[in-house]
């Protein structure tokens, strides 16, 4: 044998010629060799499509489309597709790119071509056979006796003095070869006399392939070596030319072994000749962590030699870790960093500043709590060496400003260069983009939902989650827009809405600092906001709550108005309508088939599909009459009406225009996602002098929209999520100076509750922990797993065929996954293992060690720390024993899109089969669902396909068919009918009904808006006394006490007269009986009304304005102010107790130096001295 490809010469002579040409050029002309390898592959693939009826030609006829067509991938031996894709990729680079092509590249793809052509010959050889041309003779099939054939590099000709072909020459050669191939194909088709001959030939090839598949394939396809080469491919994707001298197996001195020598697997060099990083590559069968210490030793050797410590990577091709041990502990990463990204890491070691000395820009975020928030994050990053932080800040307190100021500070401190700002909706993104442009005009910001072309030059990239998800999904290559190390900081806006199981992969993908911004975080199963930021539940990096902001006069409080409409609470009762209304009711709600009239329409239907004009008219009248007004009371202030759905929103606006035509249709408008120009309307609504004044919204304005002029909110829908309830309240909390005139500021806003939301949230609501919804495809996958397990437990041979069919489908689901997708790559060991059909045959006896399953001592790691495949799998599926496999259910795959009804029928049949085997009570209900479907399908008997199945449909509708029915019979039913389900008409949704019945409006009352925070319980008398005193804070004496102004004897006399003559107090005797004779009245009142916050802040202003105090010092003083504001006085001894010792175990002395500590104690005592010397308990 003179060539590795001589086994092709008899049956595939043309392929033999092309492959030999590629082989002969391997060393002498690598670029031409790679070109010929790709061309050979293309010709072989075209032959397969021409001759194998199983393959379905794609829409395009280029090689990329042909090899990615799902039937082509399914047809390959597991492990071959990566080789095919590599041949195509390297061949394209050779023919169309200036990228360097090395001898190693050409040897790699020639060997991979060898394995692919061996597979082709092994499974498609025999007689008769359709060769590529008619030059072949009737020699024996090449399949026989090839079980031991191996690729032999020594057969490749020695290099000769030959100049490699240029790209232009290769492109010219490609054109000529393609033309010749096309001519040859035309000639061959002419020789095939009829279409029948072609179909007969394909049938014979199919039979031949099936026969060959029964013979065990002992060929070593060198799959493990392909996986090892994965590291090379990932490094090339990151732009590294690893085939240069001294990039692989680089020798170092100083290792702790007998010779002191070592060899670094990969060294990634900088332009200055110094190492930027090293990669320690381990076998895919072991954990990459086994190489951690070895990599650290290599780093020490390189540092001694080059005076620069490289960044450390260790990888097994599936799982990758990065370790910049000068700064952070090791962490997982989704790929390797590019040169400029590594250069930034090295640069920052010596150039980035301590964040303590970088002062936040007070013009961006100058409020005290905002500066503290920034300091908390910078201390987390700088001092604690953590990379994640979560800010919990009430709506309207400037989360975005804090984020922008943080970006500015980190950029000035040389900590970050590129920033990604993520939001879940376009309006939030637009608002954030405008704020970045306003506050950081010298920083280039780009919203890639509108402008992708400038993203490469931007310092700040703004994106929605789906847009960014699409940017990094799919088959990533060297032109990937955003690599794992592209961004230095990722900011997640409104984290409570966005961090779900699907989008968490974004944060795992990017190797960056991570900051979350949220008003209402939640500790929920599957949506644990704190867990994503590596924080203890309930303990964010910094929190500034709504009550804090209201107390500090940074937000305004709501005033609730309960609006009890009868229909919205009780529904519409037929017997309670007038005679005329009953006639209308009968006409609109009578069942056309039975003639029955329902007794009532329940409240849940109102504004969902039944819209009552009178209810909406009265609600609008109430709003226009009672809503807060501007312009001297002549005009309704900005208002948001939260509607139940789009139809409801449209009807509200329709009724408004009907009742108030003089506003000409502009005063009230719908702003929701149905309007493609909703942002323009929102912009107009945000301006005080533009219309609309009333924005009727469905979800779009629930969160993140900043319109300070809003003074009226109408809750025209029931809300069941406390998170959403608080978000909706937040639309009105922002300050708006002089909204009502000169020095007449916005100091509250109104909430009209029409749907009993206040009552609902006044209860002790235990919110559920919803799991993320599972897709229909994932449900089917998991149902098949459970059914397979149930069949195994039944131990009945008659179900073996059904079991094989289930496993075929499960295998097909996994085999269609695109391994280049970043979501799939995180689970690659499991995906590759189950891409082999043989590994599905016994799920409960997985091997204890496998190159696909990890080391013998541990199961394969499922990326992201989320799930593992237990080894062995002894527990049944229903008990979660296959949690790792079930993880595959939700990964993206290449399954063809099917009719939803057909897939739902599949799932229904799977549930029935499982119910039969488990003898479940669910069987009856599931059976009846099938019979109901068949009743509706029978109505379509004019369709030929349905008519053909009528006998089966009639049988299945009978009770007797279901007696002792088996899972196999259900499977036969599923196969026969699943493609007919699409003909069934969908059940009609509730038709929208409009009525005009007289609704009854109960007593309208002002109420407190429910808050999550709760106060201390008091005895009734103490409550009444304190309420009375607080309601009279404007009394001259009480006001002086609150502002820390000394009292005169006349002040005390006036105080006692006011207090002891009040009905709530019950006289002097009653008061002293309850509180004791020695009580200090001044101290008692000060403790109730507290201290004016501004007075306290003024006294401690030194510690709140000087920029060289730490976050802990600012927080310490803020805690004193909080205490004084709440309690009025303070014992200095408390400064050495909790909560002050929470900041430092020594309390005051541990946070401040001696001089400042003495001054703080003196200041605290000054407040006590104005209300006497005693500090006894009053309440």
N, C-alpha and C positions, 0 to 999 in steps of 0.2 A: 504494500500500500504506500503510495507516494504522497497522499494527501489525506487529511482528516475527513474529507468529504467524498472519498471514492465510493462509499456505500450508496451514493446517489446515482452513480454513473449509468446504471442499467434502466432504472425506472424514471429518473428525473434528470436526464442528461443536461438540459439547459440550466437547471438550478445548480447542477454540478459544476458547470463552466463558470457561472457567476460566483459561486462560493469559492472555487479554487482561485479565481482572480483576487477576491477579497483576501484570501489567506496568503497569497504570494506577495501582497503589498504590505502585509502587517508591519514589518520592521522598516522597509525601505520607503514607504509612502503612506504613513498612518492616515492622513486625511482621505486619500483615495481609497484606502482599505475600508474605512468606516462608511464611505459613500457606497462602495460596492456591497458591503454587508447589508446596509439598509435597502438597497435596490433588490438584492436577493430575497430579503424578507418580504418586500412588497410583491414580488412575482409569486412567491409561495402563497401569500395570503390571497392574492387574486385567484390563484388556482383553487384554493379551498372554497372560495365563494362560488366559483363556477361549477364545482363538482360535488359539494356537500349540501344537500337540500336542507339540512338542519339550520344552516347559517342564513340569517335574514339580512339582505343588503341594506345598509343605512342610506339616508337621504343623499349624503355626499360620498364620492368615490375615492377620496384621498386616503392615504395610509392611516392617518390619525383617526379618521372616522371608522375605517374598517376594523382596526384592532380594538377600538373602544366599544364597538357594538356588543351588546350583552351576550348574544348567542355565541359570538366568537370567544369571548372570555370564558363562558361556561364550558365551552368545548375543549379548552386547553387542560393539560395536566396541571394540577396545583403547583405553583411555583414558577410556571413558565411565563406568565404574563409580565412580571417585573422584568424578565429578560427581553421580551418582545418590546416593551416600552422603552427600555434602555437602548436597544438597537436603534429604534426610531429616533429617540432623542439625540443620541450622539451622532447618528447619521445626518440629522437636520443641521446640527451644529457644524459638521464637516462641510456640508454643501452650501450653507447659507450664512454662516457666522464667522467672524474673525477670531473666535475663541481658539486658544491653542489646543491642538489635537496631538496627543502623545502616543508613543508606541504602546504604552500600557492601555490606553483607551482602545486602540485598534485590537490588541490582543484580547481585551475583555469582551468586546462585541463579537469578534470572530468566534470565541469560545461559546458565547451565548447563542450565536447563530447555529453552531454545531448542535447544541442541545435541542433547539427548536426543530431543526431539519431532521434530527434523529427521530423526534416524536412524530413528525409528519410521515416519515418513511415507515416507522414502526406500525402506525395505525392505519395508513392508507395504501400500503403496498399489497400487491396480490394480482391475480388475473381474473377478469379483465381489469385494466386500469387505463385511465386517460392521462398519458404523459403530457408534459408541456408542449412537446412537438412530436413529430412522427419519426424522430430519429431513433427512438428506443427500440430495442429488440425484445423478443419474447423470453427474456432471461428470468430466472427464478426471482420471487419476491425478495426485496431487500430486508424484509422484516425478520426473516428467520436467522437465528444464530447471532443476533446483535446484542444479546443481554449483557455481554461483558465489554462492549466497546467503550473506550474512553478517549477523551481528547488528549492528543499527544503534541505538545508544543514543539518537540524536536523535529516534527515533520514540516514545520514552517520553514520555507527556504531562507538561507542566510541572507542578510542584507546585502544588497548590491548598491553600487553608486548610482543612485537614481534620484532625481529631483521630484519632490511631491507635487501633485497637481494643485494649481491655484483654484480658488473658489469659482472664478469665471470659467476655467477649463472644466471643472466638475459640472457646472450648470449646463455647459454646452454638451458634455458627455451624457448628462441625464436626459436632455431633450432627445438626443439621437437614440439612446437605449429605449426610451419610452415609445418613440416612433416605431422602432423595430419590433418592440413587444406588441404594439397595437396591430401592426401588419401581420405578425405571426398569429395573433389571436383571431383576426379576421379570416385568415387562411384556414385555421383549424375549424372555425364555425362552419365554413363552407363545406368541409369534409363531413360534417355531421348532417346527414341527409334530412332527417325529420326531427320535430320536437319530441316525438315519441321515443326516438333513439336516445335523445339526451336524457329524458326522464327515466328510461330503462337503465341507462348508465349510472345515473345518480342513485337509483334504487340498489344497484349492485354494489356501489361504493358504500352505501349505508350498511348493507349486509356484511360487507367485508370489514368495515370498522367495528361493527358489533362483535364479529368473530374475534378480531384481534384484541378487543377489550376484555375478553374472557381469559386471555393468557396473561399471567402475572408479569408486570413490567418491573424488571430488576435493574433497569438503568439508573445510574446515579446522576440526577439532574443538577447536582451541586447547588441545591437550594440554600444550604447554610452559607456557602461562599457568597451567594448573591446578597444575603442579609448582611454579611460583613461589609460588603461593598456599599451598603446603605449609608454608612458613615461618610464614605467618599462622596456619594451623591449629595448628601446634606451639606457637606462642606463646599461642594461646587455651587450648590444653590445659594450659599451665602457669599459666593464670589471668590472663593479661595482656589488658587491654582496649586493643588497639592502635589502635582507631579514634578515640581521643580526640585533640584538637588537640595538635600538637607531639610526637606519638609517631612519626610517619613523616616522612622527608625533613626532619629537623630542621636548620635552618641554623646553621653555626658559622663563626667567624672565626679566621684564623691558619693556614690551610692554605698550603703552599708552592706556590702557583700565582699567576698574574698578578693575580687579583682578591682572593686571600686567603680566598675563600669556599669552603665545602663543604657538603654535605648528607648527614647521617647517615641511613642507611636506616631504622633503628629506634632509638629511645632508650627505655629502660625506666626509668621515674621512680619514685623513692621518695615516701613520703607527705610528706617535708619539702621536696619540690620539687627535690631533687638527683638526678643521674643515677646509678642503680644499675648499669646495664649498657648497652652499645650492641651492635647487631647489624649487621654488614656482610654484605649479601646479594649473592651472585654468581649468575650464570646457572648452571643445572644442567649446562651443557655445559663448564664450566671448573672447575678445582680451587678449593675455597674458600680455599686458601692464598694465592691471588693477591690476596686482600683483606686479608691480615694487616697489611702495613705501612700501608695506607690506614686500617684500623681503629685502628692505634696512633696515627696522626696525629689522627684524630678524638678519641681518648681524651685526647690532650694539650690539644686545643682545649677540650673540655668541662671538663677539670680546671682550666684557667686561668679559665674562666668561673664555675665553681661551687665551686671549691676542694675537689673530691672526684673522684678518678679512678675512672671506671666500670670494671667488669669487661667484658672484650672477648669478643664472640662473632663468629665469621665462618663462613658457611654457604652451601651451594649448594642447600639443600633436601633433599639426600640425606646429606651429610656435614657434621658440625658440630664446631667447635673452640671451646674456652673458653681464655681467657688472662687470668689474674689476674697481670699482669706486675709487681705489687708483691711477689709471693710465689713463683710457680712459672712454669716455661716452659709453652708451649701444650700442650694435650692434647685428644684426641678425647673427645667426649661424645655421649650418645645422644639428647639433646634439650635444651631450654632450662630454666633454673632458675626456680623460683617466687620471688615477692617476698621471702618470709621467708628463703629460702635465700640469696638475694643479699644481703639485709640482714645475715645472719650473716657472710658473707665480708667485707663492708665493716667491720662491727663488730670483727672479729678483727684487722684490720690495726693497730688502735690499742690493743686491749684484751687480746689474748692475750699470755701471759707467755712469757718465755724459759724453755724447759723445764729448763734447767740449775738454775734457782732453785726449781723445784717439787720437793719432796722426796717420794719414794715412801712410801706407808704401810707401815711394816715389819710392822704387825700383819696385813696381808694377804699380803705376800710379803717376808719379812724375811731370808731366806737370802742369803748374799753373791752367789752366782751368779744368784739371781733378781733382785737389785738391779742387777747388771751387765747382765742381759738387758734390763731396762727401760731402762737408760741407753743401751744400744746402739740401741734403737728410737728413743728420744727424740732422740738425736744424729743418727740417720738422717733423721728428720722435720725437726728444727729446723736443724741445722748444714748437712747435706748437701742439704737441700731435696728429698729424695726422698719418695715417697708410698707406698712398699711396703716391707715387711719380713717376713722369714721366720725363725722361731725353731725350731731343732732341739734338742729337749730329751728326754732319755730318759723313758720311761714311768714315772710315779711321782714325777717331780721338780717337779711343780706348774705345768704349763703353764697350766692354767685360772686358778690363783691369779695368775700373772704377767699374764695377760690382764685379769683383774679389777682388779688394781692399776694396770695401764696405763690402763684406762678411767677409774679414779678420778683418776689424775694428769692425764690429758688434759682431763677435765671441770673439775678445779680450775684448770687452766692456761688455760681458755677456748678450748681447741682443738676440742673436740667437744661436741655437744649430744645427738645421737641416734646410737645404735650398733646395728649388726646383728651378731648372733652366729649363725653357720651351722654346723650339724653334719649328718652324713649319716644318723644314726639317732636314733630317739626316746629311747632310754635315755641317750645322751650328752647330749641336749638337756635332759632332766629333771635330770640331775646338774648340768649347768652352771647351769640356772635356780635350783636350790637354793643353789648356791654364790654366785650373784649376790645372792640375797635375804639370805644369811647375812653376807656381807662388805660389801655396799653396801645396807644396809636403807633408806637414804633415797633411793635411786634406784629409780624405777619400772621394773620388768622384766616383760615379758609374753611367754609362750610361745604364739605364734600357731597352733601346731598344736592347741592346746586352747582358746585364747581370742583371737578376732580382734577382738572389739568394743572392747577397750581399747587396741588397738595405737596409735591416734592420740595417746593421752596418754602413751605409754611413752617413757622415755629409752633403754631397752635392749629391743630386739625379738629374740627367739630363734626360730629357724626351721630346719626341715630344708630341704635344697635343693629337693626337689620342691614343697614348700608355697610357698616364695618364688618359685620358677619360675612357678607358677600365678598368683601375685599380680600378676606383671608381664607375663604372656603375654596373648595374645588381642588383641582390638580395643580398644586403650587409648583412654580418653576423659577428660573433665575430672574424673571421679570415680575416677581411678586411685589406688589406695591408696598406692603408693610410687613417687614420681617418681625420675628419675636422681640428683637432688641431695638426696633425702630424708635419707640417712644420711651422717654425717660420718666414720664409721669402720666398716669391715666386718672382722670377725674370722672366720677360717676354721679351725675345729677339725679336727684329724686330717686335715690337707691331703693327705697321701699317699693317702688313701682316696677323696678327693672331687673333686679337680681333674682332671676328664676333659674331653674335648672338648665335651661337651654343656653342662656347668655352667660352663665358662669364660665363657660369655656373661653370666652373672650379674655377674662382676667387671668386664666391659666395660660393662655397663649402669649400674652405680652409680658415680657420680663421687665417690669417697671415698678416705680413707686405707685401706690394706689391710694386714692382719697375718695371716700364716699360722702355725699351730701344728702341729708334727709331730714324731713320734719318729723316723721313718725316711723322709726325703725320697728321691726317686729321680729320676735323670736318664734319662728314657726318651723315645723317640719318642712323640709324642702325649700324653705324661703328664709333661712336663718341669716338675716342680714349681718348680725354680729359675727357669726361663724366664718363668713366669707372674709371678714377683715381680721381674723385671728384674735377676736376679742371675747372676753367673758360676757355671757348674756346679760344685757341690761347695763353694761359698763362701756359706753362709747369713749372715744378719745376726748371729746369735749361735748358738753350739752348746755344749751341755753333755751329754757322752756318758755312756753307761751305766757304763763303767769309771771315769770321773771321779766319778760319783755314789756308786759302791761304795767307791772310795778315800776319799771324804770322809764315808763312813758315813751317807749320805742314802738309800741303797738297799742291799738285801741281795743277795748273789750266789746263783745257782742251783747245785744239786748234781744232776748227771744220773745216772739209773739206767737202764741198758740192759736191756730185758726182751725177750729173743728168742723169741717164739712161732714155732713151725715153720710153722703154717698161714698166719700173717700174712706170712711171708717167702717161703715156697715154694709155698703153695697146698695143696690136698688131693689126694693121689695115691691112686687106687683100689687099687693093688697094696699100699699100705702100711697099709691098713685091716684091722681084724679081720673075721672071717667075718660076724658079726652086723652090723657097720657096713657091710660091702659090700652086704648085702641092702637096708639102708636107702638106701644110695647109689644102687643100681640102681633102686629104686622112685621116687626123687625126681629122678633125672637122665636116665632112659631117654627117648629120643626116641619119642613116641607113634606117629609115622608110620613111621620106619625101624627102630625097635627098637634103634638103636645107643646105646652107653653111652660117654660121654667118658672118656678115660684119667685126666684130672685136671680139677679146677677151679682156675684160677690165682689167685694171691694177690690180684689186683686186685678179684676178685669178693667176697672176704671183707669183710663189714660194709658192702658196697655193696648187694647183694641176697641174699647168703647169710650168715645169722647162725648161728654155732655156739655153742651154749649153754656147752659146756665151756671154750672160749676165754675167754668173758666171765666165767664163774664164777671161773676161775683168776686172771684179772686183778683182779677185785674182791677176791678173797681176799688177793692180794698187797698191794693198796692198804690193806686193813683191817689187815694185819699189819705192813707196813713203813712205811706212811705216818706222817708226823709227827703226834703226838698232843698234845692240850691237856688241861687239868684234871688235871694230875698224871699224864698218860699214860693216862687212862681213856677218853678220847674222841678220835676222829679229828678233826684240825683241818679248817678249811674247805678244800674241795677242788673243783676244776673238772675235769671230764672233757670233753675235746674230741672229740665224736663225728663220724662221717663224714656222716651224714644224719639226718633226723628219725626214720626207722624204726629206725635203729641206736640212736639216743638212747632211744627208747621201750623197745627191747628190753633195753638196759642196766639201765634202771630196773626193768623187769619182773623181770629176773634178780636184781637186788638185793633186791627185795621178797620174792622166792621164797626166797632164801637167808638173809635177815635179817628175818624177819617181826616180830620183837619191836620193830622201829622203827616199825611201824604205817603204813608207806607215806609217811612224811613226811621221812625222813632224806635220801633221794635223790630229786630231781625234775628233770624236763626244763624248761629255760628256753630257749625259742627263739621265733621269730616265729610259729609255729603256734598259740601260746597268746595269746589276746587280753588276758589278764591277766598277761603275762610280767613287766611292770614291778613288779607287786605281789610276785611271787615273788622278783624281784631285790632289792627292798627288804628282804624278810625274810632273804634270803641275806646281805645286807650287814650285818646285825646279828648280833653274836657269840652272843647268847643265843636266837636264833630258828632254826627250821628253814626251808629245808633246809640240811644241812651239805655235801652233795654236790650241785653244780649240773652237770647234764649238758646241754651246750650245742652247738648247731650255729651257728657264726659269730657269734651274738649277743654272746658274752662274749669274743671274740677281742681286742677293743680298747676302750679308753676307759672301762672299768668299774673303779671304785676300791673294792676290798675288801681292806684291809691284812691281815685275818686269814687270807687264803689262804696255805697252806703246802704244798699238794700240787697238782700239775698232772699230768694223765694225757693224754698225746698218743696217743689211740686212733684216729688217722687219719694218713695220709701227708700231708705238707706240702711243697709244691714252690716256694713263694715265700719268699724270705728276709725280705721285709717282714713277711709274716704270721707267720713263725716267730718273729721278734723281738717282734712284738706279743703273741703268745701267752705268750712268756717273761715279758713285762712284767706279766702278771696277778699274778705272785708276788713282784715285787721290792720292794714297798712295806714301809717300816718298820712295826713294830707293837710298841710298848713293853710289856713285862711280859705278853706273850701266854702265856708258859709259867709264870708265877708272879712273885712279887716279885723285881725286879731280874733276871728271866730274860727277856731280850728276844728277839724274833725276829731271828736272825742269818743265816739262810739259808732256802731252801725246796727241795723235791724236785720233780724232773720225771721221771715214769715214761714212758719212750719205748718204746712197743710196736710202732712201725712204721718203725724204722730211720731216723728223721729225723736223729739225731745223726751217723750214718754219712754220710748224704747231704750235710749241710751242713758236714761236715769236709773235703769235697772242694773243689776250686777250681771253684765253680759259676759259669758265665757265664749269667746270667739273660737270657731273651729280651726283646725289645722288642715286646710285642704291640700291634698297632694296635687302636683301638677297634672293636668289632664293628659291622659295617654292617647296617642294617636290610634286610629283604627288599625293601621298596619302593625303597630306594636301590640295591640290587643290580640290580633290574630296570631302573631308570632308566639306570644306567651300562652295563648290557648292551645296552640299545637304542642308546645312543650308539656303542658299539663296533661293533655290527652295522651301523648306518647308515654308519659310516666304511668298514667292509669292503665294503659294497655299492657305495659311491662308488669304491673302488679297483678293484672288479671291472669297472666300466664296462659293465654289461650292462643294456640297456633293459628286458629282461623282468622286472627286479626293481624297476622304478620304482614300481609300485603298492605293493609291500611297503615301499619306502622312504618313500613318502608316508604310509602308515599308521603307521610308526614315528615320523615327525616329528609327526603329529597327536597321538599319545599323549604324546610328550615335551612338546609345547606344552600339552596339557591338564594335565599334571602341574604345570607352572609357573603356568598361568593360574588354577589353583584356590587358589593361595597367598593368604592373608589379609595384605594389605600393611600392616595396622596391627600385626601381630605383631612384637614387638621383635626377634626373631631374623631375620625376613624383612626388616625395615627396614634392617638392617645391610648387606644385599645388594640394596637396592632398585633401583639402576640396572640391574643384570643381570636382576633379576626382571621389571622393566617392559619391558626390551628384548625378552626372550624370551616375554613374554605376548602379543606380536604374532606370529601364526602365520607371516607372511611372512618373518620374520627367521630362521626355521629352514631355509629352503629350500636354503641353501648355507652350511654351518657353516664351511667353509674359506675363505670370502671375505667375512668380516665387513667392514663399512665402516670406513675409517680414522678417520672422525669422525662422531659422531652425538650428538644430545642425550641419548640413552639410554646411550651408551658412553663419555662423557667427552670431554675435549678432543682435538683432532686429534693432539696430540703424545704422548698417553698413553692407555692402556686404562682402562676403568672400574675404579674402586676397589671391591674387595669387602670390606666392613666387617671390622674387627678385624685388618687387616693380614695376612690369611691367604691370599688368592688373587686372581689377576687373570685377565681374559680377554685373551689375547695377541692383538694386532692387527698384521698379519694372522695368521690361524691356518694356518700352513703344515705343521706337524707332524701326523702321524696321531694319532688319539685314543689308540691303544694306547701312544703315547709320551708321553702326558700333555699334548698340545697344547691340550686343552679342560679344563684343570684348573679354570678359573673356572666353566664350565658344570657340571662334575661337583660343584662345591660345592653347587649347587642341589638335588642328589639328596637330601641329608639335611635340608633345611629343611622345617618343618611345612607341610602342604598340606591342601586340602579334599577330597581324593579320597574317594569313598565306601568304606566298609569292605567288604572282599571276603573270601571264604573263603581261608584260608591255603593250603589244598591247591591251589586254582585258581591262586593267585599263584606257588606253587612250580612248578607245571606250566608257567606262562608263562616263568619263568626257565629251566627245563630246555629248553624249545623254543628260546629265544633262544640258549642255549649250543650247541645242536645246529646251528642256522642258522649261527652263527659258525664252528663247527668245519667245516661243509661248505665255506664260502667260504675258510677258511684251510687246508683240507686237513689238519686236525689229527688226531693219533692219538687224541684224546679222543672222537672220534666214536663208536667202538665201545662204549665204556663208557657214554656218554650214551644211545646207541640202546638198549642193553640195559636201562637204567633205565626207558625208556618202555615197552618190551615187558613188563617186570615189572609196571608199573602197570596195563597193559591186561589182564594175566592176572587181577589182583585186581579190576579193574573188571568183567570178564566174569562174575564170580561174582554180580554184582548185576543180571543180565539180567531179573529179574522187575520191575524198575523200568521203567516205560514209556519214559522218556527214554533209558535205557541200551539197552533193547531196540531202539529206533529206530536206534541207531548200531552195532548188532552187525556188520553187513556191513563197515563201516569198521574196527572193532576187529579183526575176523578178518583183514582184508587187512594191516593194519599189523603184526600179529604174525608175518606171513610174511617170510622173508628177502628174497624177491624185491621186496617193496614198497620196501625200503631201497636197492635197487640204483639208483644214479644219482638218488637223491632230491634235490629242489631245496629251497632255503629257502622258496619260495612254497608248495610242498606241505606243508612243516612248519607254515607259518602257517595253512593251511587245516585241518590236523589240530588245531592248537591251538584255533582258533576253534570247531571242531565238538565238542571233548571237554572243554574247560577247565571248563565248568559241571557236568560229570558227576563230576569228581574228588572232589567233596565226599562222594559216596556210598561211596567206598572206605573200608573199615575201617582204622583206624590199626594199624600193626604192634604186636603186643602187646609191651609192655615186659617186661623180665625180671621174672617173678613172684618175689616174696620167698619164699625157701626157708629153713626152720629145720632145723638139724641138731644132733646132740649127739655128735659124734665126739671121741674122746680126743685132745686136742692135746698137743704136747710142748713143755715150757718149758725152754729152755736155761739156761746159767749166767747168773745175774743179777749184773751188775758195775756198780760206780760209775765214772762217766766224767766228764770235763770237758765242759761244754756248749759246743758250737762258737761261736766269736765271730768277728765280721767283722774284728776287729783282730788283727794278727799281730806277734809279737816278733822280736828279732834271732836269727839262727842262731848256735849256739856249737859249738865242738868238744865231743866227748862228755865229756871230763874236766871242762872248765869248767862244763858243764851239771850234772854230778854234784856238784861242789863247791858250786856256788851253790844247788842244790836242797837239799843237806844243811844249809847254813847257814840258809837261809830256813825250813826245817822246824824249826829249833831257835831261832827268834827269842825264845822264852820263856826261854832260858838267861839267867841273871842278868846276865852280862857283855854278851851281845849286846843284851839289852833295854836296858841302860844306854846303850850306844852309839847305839841307835836313838832314845832319848829325850834325847840330848845331855847325859848325865850323865858327869862326869869319872870315870876308872877308877883304882883302887888297884893296887899291885903284886900283891895277892892275886887281884884280878879278872883280871889278865893271865895269871897262872899257871893259874887255872882254865880260862881260854879256850884256852890252848895244849894243856892236857891233853885237853880235850874234842875239840878239833879234830884233833890229830895221832894220836889213838888210833882214830879212826873209820875203818871199812873203806872208805867212799866217798872219803876223802882219800888213802889209800895211804901214810901216814907223812910225817914231816917232810922227809925228803930228796926224796921225790917232789914234794911241794908246792913247795919252793923251786926245784927243777929247772924246774918249769912256770912259776913266777912271778918268779924271781930272788931273790938273797940280800938285796937292800936293800929289799925290800917292807915297807911299814908295815902290820902286821896289823890295827891299829885302822881305818886308812883303808880297807883292802881290804874289811873286813866292813861298814863304814858304807856303802860304795858298793854293796854287795850288798843289804843290808836297807833302805837308804835312811834318811831321817830321818822320825821320827814327824810326821805332818801337823799334829797339834794343837800339837806343840812349835814347829813352824815358824810356824803361825798365831799362836800366842801372842806370839812374838817380833815379828811384824809387825802385831799387832792394831791399832796406831794407824792404819794405812792401810786397814784393813778395816772399821772401825766408825765413823769420823768421816764425816759425810754430805757434807762439802764437797769430797771428792776426786772427780775425774772418772772416767768409765768406763775411760779409757785408763790412768789411774794405778792403779785397782783391778786392771785386767787385768795390768799390769806386775808388781805385787806377787804376784798369783796365779801368774804365770809363774815367778817366783823360787821360790815355795813348791812348785810342780810340779817344778821342777828339783831342789830339795833333797830333796824326798820321794822322788824317783826315784834320785838320785845320791848323796845323803848329804852331799856337800861341794860347794863351788862356788868357782871362781876369779873374783874380782870383775871381772876384765877381760872376762869373758863378758857383763857388763851393757852392753857397747858393741858387741856382735855380735848376729847373728840368733839367736833370734827377737825379741830385745829391740829391735833396730833396725827391726823390722817395724812397731812402734808409733810410733816416731819415729826419723828417720835419725841423730839424735845419741845414741840410746840413753837411758841413765839421765838424762843432763844435759838432754836435750830434753823429758823428761816431768816431772821434779821440779826444784824450786829447789835452790840450792846446799846449804842446811842439811839438807834432807831427803835429798838424794843422799848426803851424807857419812854421815848416820845409817844409811842402808840399807847402805852398804859396810861400816861397822863391824859391823852385825848379821850380815851374810854371813860376815865373817871370824871372828866368835865361834863359829860352827859348825865352822869349819875347825880352830880352836885346840884343840878337845877331842880331835882325832884326829891330832895331830902336825902338823908344818909342811910335810911333803912332799906334793906333788900329782901324783906320777908315775902313769902308766897301769898298771893291774894286769892287766886282762883283755885 
